[in-house]
Amino acid sequence: MTGKQQQRRFEGKVAIVTASTQGIGFAIARRLALEGASVVISSRRQKNVDEAVDKLKAEGIQVTGVVCHVSNAQQRKNLIQQTVQTYGKIDVVVSNAAANPSAVTILETKESVLDKLWEINVKASILLIQDVAPYLRKDSSVILISSISAFSPPASLAMYGVTKTALLGLTKALASEMGPDTRVNCVAPGFVPTHFADFITKSDAIRKSIEEQTFLNRLGTTEDMASAAVFLASNEASYITGETLVVAGGMPSRL
């Protein structure tokens, strides 16, 4: 266990992380739990939830797992209700679920794909926060997970990038609406080799090309993203709200 993980910034806090059985969501949930939070992880499939819970328990980390497809209203409400019934409150919400069902240009994107991208990447975050807002207390925190592609959507991820751009505006709007008791911030990860972004690891050329676009000459890790998200959710960021933290090794995003 590293020094960072030995911090206990979330002692007595309760956190929900969506799409948290693998990748960035799993790393965030793990870090929150290591720092003292009671964490509820979730994803669409019971098998994935069970495997993630078992993996964390094998490390001595206690978490609760609930099946939740974020676009299913009843499952969203069940996730929140089970959290409140088990732990009595909610302090941190990390909205991490995303879909990228297509790699075509915007002009070639079918309406059904547009609907899915909007439904999962934007609308579900809004509905989740609507559902959870009545349970959030003073000094609570909401974290949205966007992407470096939000700032300049690449051709192969164009519509996905546009939905992630929407989250930057959503962060600002919700921070205004939910303050002063709840802070709302956003993390925009760079390229991280996860199952969701397996195109990075499939090709050495693509991987090298992405690495060369960073100042640090490496891809990001899920732990890099967890460090940023957990910082923003913690009281160490108590005067930060409505902001997006780009965690991309210096890849171009904005001035």
Beta strands, then each sheet from edge to edge (+ up, - down):
strand 1: 14-17
strand 2: 38-43
strand 3: 63-67
strand 4: 90-95
strand 5: 136-145
strand 6: 182-189
strand 7: 244-247
sheet 1: 3+ 2+ 1+ 4+ 5+ 6+ 7+
end
